[in-house]
Amino acid sequence: MFGMNPMQMRKLMKQLNIKSEEINAKRVVIELSDSKLIIENPKVTAIEMQGQRTYTILGEERIEKASEASISEEDVRLVQEKTGKSFEEVKKALEQSKGDIALAIKSLTE
């Protein structure tokens, strides 16, 4: 299959009922147990075949350790709007939840 020109490849994919779609992504984040794999400005392609979607991601990757993850001011403001809590309370809740906004909101409203 390699060595085919793009037109031949599209024709073959159509015959095999394989659909390909480019996804306009700005960033891909894969959350690991103790860190995040981050790919900025990726080229993402979704391929659908036999009812299954497979994603191909190309780009420069970096690992961000959970302890290095910074809490953005935008996230703090969002949680403040939802909970009415102070900046310090919200920042602490976000740090404890490792940046998980929903978990921080839940912990502040219980």
Phi and psi restraints in degrees (value plus and minus 20) as a CYANA .aco file:
   2 PHE   PHI     -92.3   -52.3
   2 PHE   PSI     129.6   169.6
   3 GLY   PHI      75.7   115.7
   3 GLY   PSI     -25.3    14.7
   4 MET   PHI     -99.9   -59.9
   4 MET   PSI     130.3   170.3
   5 ASN   PHI     -98.7   -58.7
   5 ASN   PSI     139.7   179.7
   6 PRO   PHI     -75.5   -35.5
   6 PRO   PSI     -54.5   -14.5
   7 MET   PHI     -86.2   -46.2
   7 MET   PSI     -63.3   -23.3
   8 GLN   PHI     -83.2   -43.2
   8 GLN   PSI     -60.9   -20.9
   9 MET   PHI     -82.8   -42.8
   9 MET   PSI     -65.0   -25.0
  10 ARG   PHI     -82.1   -42.1
  10 ARG   PSI     -60.4   -20.4
  11 LYS   PHI     -83.7   -43.7
  11 LYS   PSI     -64.7   -24.7
  12 LEU   PHI     -83.9   -43.9
  12 LEU   PSI     -62.8   -22.8
  13 MET   PHI     -82.3   -42.3
  13 MET   PSI     -59.0   -19.0
  14 LYS   PHI     -85.0   -45.0
  14 LYS   PSI     -62.5   -22.5
  15 GLN   PHI     -81.9   -41.9
  15 GLN   PSI     -56.3   -16.3
  16 LEU   PHI    -107.1   -67.1
  16 LEU   PSI     -15.2    24.8
  17 ASN   PHI      39.2    79.2
  17 ASN   PSI      22.1    62.1
  18 ILE   PHI    -124.9   -84.9
  18 ILE   PSI     105.4   145.4
  19 LYS   PHI    -127.5   -87.5
  19 LYS   PSI     117.8   157.8
  20 SER   PHI    -144.5  -104.5
  20 SER   PSI     118.0   158.0
  21 GLU   PHI    -161.2  -121.2
  21 GLU   PSI     109.6   149.6
  22 GLU   PHI    -100.5   -60.5
  22 GLU   PSI     115.6   155.6
  23 ILE   PHI    -131.9   -91.9
  23 ILE   PSI     106.1   146.1
  24 ASN   PHI    -103.2   -63.2
  24 ASN   PSI      67.0   107.0
  25 ALA   PHI    -125.7   -85.7
  25 ALA   PSI     124.9   164.9
  26 LYS   PHI    -112.4   -72.4
  26 LYS   PSI     -53.4   -13.4
  27 ARG   PHI    -179.1  -139.1
  27 ARG   PSI     124.6   164.6
  28 VAL   PHI    -138.5   -98.5
  28 VAL   PSI     109.3   149.3
  29 VAL   PHI    -142.4  -102.4
  29 VAL   PSI     103.6   143.6
  30 ILE   PHI    -131.6   -91.6
  30 ILE   PSI      96.2   136.2
  31 GLU   PHI    -104.7   -64.7
  31 GLU   PSI      99.9   139.9
  32 LEU   PHI    -118.3   -78.3
  32 LEU   PSI     156.3   196.3
  33 SER   PHI     -83.7   -43.7
  33 SER   PSI     -54.3   -14.3
  34 ASP   PHI    -148.2  -108.2
  34 ASP   PSI     -12.4    27.6
  35 SER   PHI    -181.9  -141.9
  35 SER   PSI    -198.9  -158.9
  36 LYS   PHI    -146.5  -106.5
  36 LYS   PSI     117.3   157.3
  37 LEU   PHI    -117.2   -77.2
  37 LEU   PSI      97.5   137.5
  38 ILE   PHI    -137.7   -97.7
  38 ILE   PSI     110.7   150.7
  39 ILE   PHI    -142.5  -102.5
  39 ILE   PSI      91.6   131.6
  40 GLU   PHI    -107.4   -67.4
  40 GLU   PSI     125.6   165.6
  41 ASN   PHI      25.7    65.7
  41 ASN   PSI      34.4    74.4
  42 PRO   PHI     -99.4   -59.4
  42 PRO   PSI     141.2   181.2
  43 LYS   PHI    -123.4   -83.4
  43 LYS   PSI      93.3   133.3
  44 VAL   PHI    -135.0   -95.0
  44 VAL   PSI     110.1   150.1
  45 THR   PHI    -144.9  -104.9
  45 THR   PSI     112.2   152.2
  46 ALA   PHI    -124.8   -84.8
  46 ALA   PSI     110.5   150.5
  47 ILE   PHI    -140.3  -100.3
  47 ILE   PSI     106.2   146.2
  48 GLU   PHI    -131.4   -91.4
  48 GLU   PSI     105.6   145.6
  49 MET   PHI    -169.5  -129.5
  49 MET   PSI     109.3   149.3
  50 GLN   PHI      34.2    74.2
  50 GLN   PSI      20.7    60.7
  51 GLY   PHI      58.4    98.4
  51 GLY   PSI     -17.4    22.6
  52 GLN   PHI    -132.1   -92.1
  52 GLN   PSI     120.5   160.5
  53 ARG   PHI    -125.6   -85.6
  53 ARG   PSI     112.2   152.2
  54 THR   PHI    -140.8  -100.8
  54 THR   PSI     116.7   156.7
  55 TYR   PHI    -130.6   -90.6
  55 TYR   PSI     114.6   154.6
  56 THR   PHI    -132.2   -92.2
  56 THR   PSI     108.4   148.4
  57 ILE   PHI    -143.2  -103.2
  57 ILE   PSI     105.0   145.0
  58 LEU   PHI    -140.5  -100.5
  58 LEU   PSI     117.6   157.6
  59 GLY   PHI     138.5   178.5
  59 GLY   PSI     157.7   197.7
  60 GLU   PHI     -99.9   -59.9
  60 GLU   PSI     109.7   149.7
  61 GLU   PHI    -129.1   -89.1
  61 GLU   PSI     136.1   176.1
  62 ARG   PHI    -165.8  -125.8
  62 ARG   PSI     132.7   172.7
  63 ILE   PHI    -124.6   -84.6
  63 ILE   PSI     113.6   153.6
  64 GLU   PHI    -138.8   -98.8
  64 GLU   PSI      95.0   135.0
  65 LYS   PHI     -87.6   -47.6
  65 LYS   PSI     129.3   169.3
  66 ALA   PHI     -78.6   -38.6
  66 ALA   PSI     -57.9   -17.9
  67 SER   PHI     -91.3   -51.3
  67 SER   PSI     -40.8    -0.8
  68 GLU   PHI    -105.5   -65.5
  68 GLU   PSI     -35.8     4.2
  69 ALA   PHI     -82.0   -42.0
  69 ALA   PSI     101.2   141.2
  70 SER   PHI    -110.7   -70.7
  70 SER   PSI     128.8   168.8
  71 ILE   PHI    -113.0   -73.0
  71 ILE   PSI      99.4   139.4
  72 SER   PHI     -96.7   -56.7
  72 SER   PSI     131.9   171.9
  73 GLU   PHI     -83.9   -43.9
  73 GLU   PSI     -52.2   -12.2
  74 GLU   PHI     -82.4   -42.4
  74 GLU   PSI     -62.2   -22.2
  75 ASP   PHI     -84.7   -44.7
  75 ASP   PSI     -61.5   -21.5
  76 VAL   PHI     -81.1   -41.1
  76 VAL   PSI     -66.4   -26.4
  77 ARG   PHI     -82.4   -42.4
  77 ARG   PSI     -59.2   -19.2
  78 LEU   PHI     -81.6   -41.6
  78 LEU   PSI     -67.1   -27.1
  79 VAL   PHI     -86.9   -46.9
  79 VAL   PSI     -56.2   -16.2
  80 GLN   PHI     -81.3   -41.3
  80 GLN   PSI     -63.2   -23.2
  81 GLU   PHI     -80.1   -40.1
  81 GLU   PSI     -60.9   -20.9
  82 LYS   PHI     -96.7   -56.7
  82 LYS   PSI     -47.4    -7.4
  83 THR   PHI    -133.2   -93.2
  83 THR   PSI     -42.4    -2.4
  84 GLY   PHI      55.5    95.5
  84 GLY   PSI      -6.4    33.6
  85 LYS   PHI    -108.0   -68.0
  85 LYS   PSI     146.4   186.4
  86 SER   PHI     -93.9   -53.9
  86 SER   PSI     143.2   183.2
  87 PHE   PHI     -76.0   -36.0
  87 PHE   PSI     -66.4   -26.4
  88 GLU   PHI     -84.6   -44.6
  88 GLU   PSI     -63.1   -23.1
  89 GLU   PHI     -82.1   -42.1
  89 GLU   PSI     -63.5   -23.5
  90 VAL   PHI     -87.4   -47.4
  90 VAL   PSI     -64.1   -24.1
  91 LYS   PHI     -81.0   -41.0
  91 LYS   PSI     -62.3   -22.3
  92 LYS   PHI     -83.4   -43.4
  92 LYS   PSI     -62.7   -22.7
  93 ALA   PHI     -84.6   -44.6
  93 ALA   PSI     -59.3   -19.3
  94 LEU   PHI     -87.6   -47.6
  94 LEU   PSI     -58.0   -18.0
  95 GLU   PHI     -84.9   -44.9
  95 GLU   PSI     -62.8   -22.8
  96 GLN   PHI     -85.9   -45.9
  96 GLN   PSI     -51.8   -11.8
  97 SER   PHI    -112.0   -72.0
  97 SER   PSI     -11.6    28.4
  98 LYS   PHI      35.6    75.6
  98 LYS   PSI      19.7    59.7
  99 GLY   PHI      66.3   106.3
  99 GLY   PSI     -18.2    21.8
 100 ASP   PHI     -97.1   -57.1
 100 ASP   PSI      86.8   126.8
 101 ILE   PHI     -82.2   -42.2
 101 ILE   PSI     -66.4   -26.4
 102 ALA   PHI     -81.7   -41.7
 102 ALA   PSI     -62.1   -22.1
 103 LEU   PHI     -87.0   -47.0
 103 LEU   PSI     -58.6   -18.6
 104 ALA   PHI     -84.0   -44.0
 104 ALA   PSI     -64.4   -24.4
 105 ILE   PHI     -80.6   -40.6
 105 ILE   PSI     -64.9   -24.9
 106 LYS   PHI     -80.4   -40.4
 106 LYS   PSI     -64.9   -24.9
 107 SER   PHI     -86.4   -46.4
 107 SER   PSI     -50.7   -10.7
 108 LEU   PHI    -103.8   -63.8
 108 LEU   PSI     -36.1     3.9
 109 THR   PHI    -127.2   -87.2
 109 THR   PSI     -20.0    20.0
